[in-house]
């Protein structure tokens, strides 16, 4: 009897140790997003984290830290140093670190030349095209992320960028000397081309600058005006110029963390991040009309840019493509810029067609998974 009790006690002890060992191995991955909690990107990331946590059975979990762990300007360096496991990286903030990626991201104003109906699908189309291009057709892009100890796993796009202002800015004359906050070099070039003054600042500084009169307008998608709490400061919105889309690398992951995951966990991570990219893009695209309707109800004047401004913008976008190729070759040593832009434009056409047939967030997610993420070899992609 004593031997039996001893064996039972030993078995119980071994079970407890095994349980504790399993609990000790469970790990929580930190996900830093420099957007406030109400942001589309944050909400999409939280849905993705929930899916990942369920799929891994709690062995590996993700916790989202909005506007706390790392700011937008800090995220790339923080990921490199392991201050966060996952982070939303705005590559235009880092022109020297991500030149090949930014060549593609900065080409977004080509959307202005593809017809007015593209605006209705551009968030998902641009996000899908950029994500597919970087992950499957641009080894230079993958390598520049690797040099920053990061693995790129896709991102989200926005509806057209517009002028969100504290006064009417609709004509070519209105634009002369106007102080415009820009979020990328392409919009800086457009601003200078139309006689305005581009101003660069972090997204976290925009509200104060707008409220204090440092800025006349912010070039941004309308959902982000309200994501960042600037709705009360904006009194006039001008649509039709400058256009283009922003692409955020929503879910870059620290390379050391990525390499620690099992193949099954990497697959689960990609499934979750396909959701984050798709849901973020869908909510941006479909949130624009809702946001603009609310703004109009609150007294914001919403106008279209005068035809002369729209035409000048289209002409600028067409000419800027060759400038991009030459400039990135000269300043950053990007050797195959023309080839890259050509391949990307083919993908963009493909994704515009796909998005025109997509109805609902689930359709977006299925397309992102089927066309991009499902084709990634988790045993080789991002591995060192």
C-alpha positions in Angstrom: 0.0 0.0 0.0 2.8 2.4 0.9 4.6 1.6 -2.4 1.3 2.2 -4.3 0.8 5.6 -2.5 4.4 6.5 -3.2 4.0 5.8 -6.9 0.8 7.8 -7.0 2.5 10.7 -5.3 5.4 10.5 -7.7 3.1 10.5 -10.7 1.2 13.5 -9.3 4.4 15.4 -8.8 5.6 14.6 -12.3 2.3 15.8 -13.7 2.6 19.1 -11.7 6.1 19.7 -12.9 5.1 19.0 -16.5 2.2 21.4 -16.1 4.4 24.1 -14.7 7.0 23.5 -17.4 4.3 23.9 -20.1 3.1 27.1 -18.4 6.7 28.4 -18.3 7.1 27.8 -22.0 4.0 29.8 -22.9 5.0 33.2 -24.2 3.2 36.5 -24.8 4.3 38.5 -27.8 4.1 42.3 -27.6 2.5 44.1 -30.6 3.3 47.8 -30.7 1.2 50.2 -32.7 1.8 53.9 -32.6 -1.9 54.6 -33.2 -4.5 55.4 -30.5 -6.9 52.6 -29.3 -9.7 53.8 -31.6 -7.6 53.4 -34.7 -8.7 51.0 -37.5 -5.2 49.5 -37.3 -5.4 48.8 -33.6 -8.9 47.2 -33.8 -7.8 45.0 -36.7 -4.6 43.9 -34.8 -6.7 43.0 -31.8 -9.0 40.8 -33.9 -5.9 39.2 -35.4 -4.4 38.7 -32.0 -7.6 37.0 -30.8 -7.5 34.6 -33.7 -3.8 33.8 -33.2 -4.3 33.2 -29.4 -7.2 30.8 -30.1 -5.4 28.9 -32.8 -2.3 28.4 -30.7 -4.3 27.3 -27.7 -2.6 29.8 -25.5 0.9 28.3 -26.0 1.8 31.5 -27.7 -0.3 34.7 -27.4 -0.2 38.3 -28.7 -1.0 41.4 -26.7 -1.6 44.7 -28.6 -0.1 47.9 -27.1 -1.6 50.9 -28.8 0.2 54.3 -28.5 2.2 53.2 -25.5 5.0 50.8 -26.0 6.5 52.5 -29.0 5.6 55.6 -31.1 5.4 55.4 -34.9 8.9 57.0 -35.1 10.3 54.5 -32.6 8.8 51.3 -33.9 11.4 50.2 -36.4 14.3 50.7 -34.1 12.3 49.2 -31.2 11.6 46.1 -33.3 15.3 45.8 -34.3 16.4 45.9 -30.7 13.7 43.5 -29.5 11.7 46.1 -27.4 8.6 44.7 -29.1 8.0 41.4 -30.8 5.7 42.8 -33.5 5.2 46.3 -34.7 3.5 48.6 -37.2 6.3 50.2 -39.3 5.7 53.3 -41.4 8.5 52.8 -43.8 8.4 56.4 -45.3 9.7 57.5 -41.9 12.9 55.6 -42.6 14.0 56.4 -46.2 17.5 55.1 -45.8 16.6 51.8 -44.2 13.8 50.8 -46.7 14.6 52.3 -50.1 13.3 49.4 -52.3 10.1 49.2 -50.3 9.6 52.9 -50.3 10.1 53.1 -54.1 6.9 51.0 -54.3 5.0 52.7 -51.5 5.8 56.2 -52.9 4.4 55.2 -56.3 0.8 55.3 -54.8 -0.2 58.5 -56.7 -0.3 56.4 -59.8 -3.8 55.5 -58.5 -4.8 59.0 -59.6 -4.2 58.1 -63.2 -6.3 54.9 -63.3 -9.8 56.3 -63.2 -12.2 57.7 -60.7 -13.7 54.4 -59.8 -10.4 53.0 -58.4 -10.9 55.2 -55.4 -13.7 52.9 -54.2 -11.4 49.9 -54.0 -7.9 51.3 -53.6 -7.2 50.5 -49.9 -7.4 46.8 -50.4 -6.0 46.9 -53.9 -2.9 48.9 -52.9 -2.4 46.9 -49.8 -2.7 43.6 -51.6 -0.4 44.7 -54.4 2.3 46.0 -52.1 2.2 43.0 -49.8 2.4 40.5 -52.6 5.2 42.4 -54.3 7.4 42.7 -51.2 6.8 39.1 -50.0 7.1 37.4 -53.4 8.8 39.6 -56.0 11.3 41.8 -54.2 14.1 40.0 -52.5 15.8 43.4 -52.0 12.8 44.4 -49.9 12.9 41.3 -47.8 16.6 41.8 -47.2 16.3 45.4 -46.1 13.8 44.4 -43.5 16.2 41.6 -42.5 19.0 44.1 -42.0 16.7 45.8 -39.5 16.1 42.4 -37.8 12.6 42.4 -39.0 10.4 40.1 -41.1 7.7 41.8 -43.3 4.3 40.1 -43.1 2.1 42.5 -45.0 0.1 45.6 -44.4 -2.9 47.7 -44.9 -3.8 50.5 -47.3 -6.0 53.6 -47.2 -8.6 55.3 -49.3 -7.5 58.4 -51.2 -5.5 61.0 -49.3 -7.3 64.4 -49.2 -6.8 67.8 -47.8 -8.1 68.2 -44.3 -7.9 71.9 -43.5 -8.8 74.7 -41.2 -9.9 76.9 -44.1 -11.1 76.4 -47.7 -8.3 75.0 -50.0 -9.9 74.1 -53.3 -8.2 76.1 -56.1 -4.7 76.4 -57.4 -4.6 79.9 -55.9 -5.6 78.6 -52.5 -2.7 76.1 -52.5 -0.1 78.8 -53.1 1.9 79.0 -49.8 -0.5 76.7 -47.9 1.3 74.8 -45.1 0.6 71.1 -45.6 1.6 68.3 -43.3 2.8 65.4 -45.5 3.3 61.8 -44.6 5.6 60.8 -47.5 8.0 62.2 -50.0 5.6 61.9 -52.9 3.1 64.2 -51.2 6.0 66.6 -50.5 6.9 66.7 -54.2 3.2 67.3 -55.1 3.0 70.1 -52.5 6.0 71.9 -54.0 4.7 71.3 -57.5 1.5 73.1 -56.7 3.2 75.9 -54.8 2.4 74.8 -51.3 4.8 74.4 -48.4 5.2 70.7 -47.2 5.9 70.2 -43.5 7.1 66.9 -42.1 6.1 65.9 -38.6 5.2 62.8 -36.7 1.5 61.7 -36.8 1.4 62.1 -33.0 2.2 65.8 -33.4 -0.5 66.7 -36.0 -3.4 67.7 -33.7 -1.4 70.3 -31.8 0.1 71.7 -35.0 -3.3 72.0 -36.6 -5.0 73.5 -33.5 -2.2 76.1 -33.1 -2.3 77.2 -36.7 1.1 75.8 -37.6 -0.6 73.9 -40.4 -3.3 74.9 -42.8 -4.1 71.3 -43.9 -3.1 67.7 -43.2 -2.8 65.4 -46.2 -4.4 62.3 -44.9 -7.3 59.9 -45.4 -10.4 61.0 -43.6 -10.6 58.0 -41.3 -7.3 58.8 -39.9 -8.3 62.4 -39.1 -10.8 60.9 -36.7 -8.5 58.0 -35.6 -6.1 60.7 -34.3 -8.9 62.8 -32.7 -8.5 65.7 -35.1 -12.1 66.0 -36.2 -12.8 69.0 -34.0 -9.9 70.9 -35.6 -10.8 70.2 -39.3 -13.4 72.6 -40.8 -12.9 71.9 -44.5 -12.2 68.7 -46.5 -11.1 68.9 -50.1 -11.4 65.7 -52.1 -9.8 64.8 -55.5 -6.3 65.9 -54.7 -3.6 64.9 -54.0 -4.9 61.3 -53.9 -2.7 58.3 -53.5 -2.7 55.8 -50.7 -0.6 55.2 -47.6 0.7 51.7 -46.9 1.5 50.7 -43.3 3.6 47.6 -42.7 1.1 46.5 -40.1 2.7 43.4 -38.5 6.5 43.3 -39.0 7.9 40.8 -36.5 11.3 40.8 -34.9 13.4 38.2 -36.8 14.7 36.5 -33.6 11.1 36.1 -32.5 10.0 34.7 -35.9 12.8 32.2 -35.9 11.8 31.0 -32.4 8.3 30.1 -33.6 7.5 26.6 -34.8 6.4 26.2 -38.4 2.8 25.7 -37.1 3.0 28.9 -35.1 4.5 30.9 -38.1 1.6 29.6 -40.2 -0.9 30.7 -37.5 0.8 34.0 -37.3 0.5 34.6 -41.1 -3.2 33.6 -41.0 -3.8 36.1 -38.3 -1.8 38.9 -40.0 -3.7 38.2 -43.3 -6.8 39.1 -41.2 -5.1 42.2 -39.8 -4.1 43.5 -43.3 -7.4 42.7 -44.9 -9.6 44.0 -42.0 -7.5 47.1 -41.7 -7.8 47.9 -45.4 -11.5 47.0 -45.5 -12.3 49.2 -42.5 -10.3 52.1 -43.9 -12.0 51.9 -47.3 -15.5 51.5 -46.0 -15.0 53.9 -43.1 -14.3 56.9 -45.3 -17.9 57.5 -46.4 -19.2 57.1 -42.8 -16.6 59.5 -41.5 -17.3 62.1 -44.2 -21.1 61.9 -43.5 -20.5 62.5 -39.8 -18.1 65.3 -40.6 -20.7 67.0 -42.8 -23.3 66.6 -40.0 -20.9 68.3 -37.7 -20.6 71.3 -40.0 -17.4 70.4 -41.9 -17.5 71.8 -45.4 -16.7 69.0 -47.9 -15.8 70.1 -51.5 -14.1 68.8 -54.5 -10.8 70.3 -55.7 -11.3 72.5 -58.7 -10.8 70.7 -62.1 -7.5 72.5 -62.8 -6.0 71.1 -59.5 -7.2 67.6 -60.3 -5.7 67.7 -63.8 -2.4 69.2 -62.5 -2.3 66.4 -60.0 -2.8 63.7 -62.6 0.0 65.2 -64.7 2.2 65.3 -61.7 1.5 61.6 -60.8 2.3 60.5 -64.4 5.6 62.4 -64.5 6.6 61.5 -60.9 7.0 57.8 -61.9 10.2 58.4 -63.9 11.4 60.8 -61.2 11.0 58.1 -58.6 13.0 55.6 -60.6 15.9 58.1 -61.2 15.9 59.5 -57.7 16.0 56.2 -55.9 18.8 55.0 -58.2 20.8 58.1 -57.5 20.2 58.6 -53.8 19.7 55.0 -52.6 21.3 52.8 -55.2 18.1 51.0 -56.3 19.2 49.4 -59.5 16.1 47.9 -61.0 13.6 50.6 -60.2 12.0 50.5 -63.7 11.5 46.8 -63.6 10.1 46.9 -60.0 7.6 49.7 -60.9 6.5 47.7 -64.0 5.9 44.5 -62.0 4.2 46.4 -59.3 1.8 48.1 -61.7 0.8 44.7 -63.1 0.0 43.5 -59.6 -1.9 46.7 -58.9 -4.1 46.1 -61.9 -4.7 42.5 -60.8 -5.7 43.6 -57.3 -8.0 46.3 -58.5 -9.8 43.7 -60.4 -9.9 41.3 -57.4 -11.2 44.0 -55.1 -14.0 45.0 -57.4 -15.4 41.5 -56.9 -14.8 41.4 -53.2 -17.8 42.0 -50.9 -17.2 42.2 -47.2 -14.3 41.8 -44.8 -14.3 38.0 -45.1 -13.8 38.3 -48.9 -10.9 40.6 -48.4 -9.3 38.2 -45.9 -9.8 35.2 -48.3 -8.1 37.1 -51.1 -5.2 38.1 -49.0 -4.7 34.6 -47.7 -5.2 32.8 -51.1 -3.2 35.3 -53.2 -0.3 36.0 -50.8 0.1 34.4 -47.4 -0.8 30.8 -48.4 2.0 30.8 -50.9 4.7 31.7 -48.3 7.0 28.9 -47.3 7.2 29.3 -43.5 10.3 27.0 -43.4 12.4 29.5 -45.4 10.8 32.9 -45.5 12.5 35.2 -43.0 14.6 32.4 -41.6 18.2 33.0 -40.6 
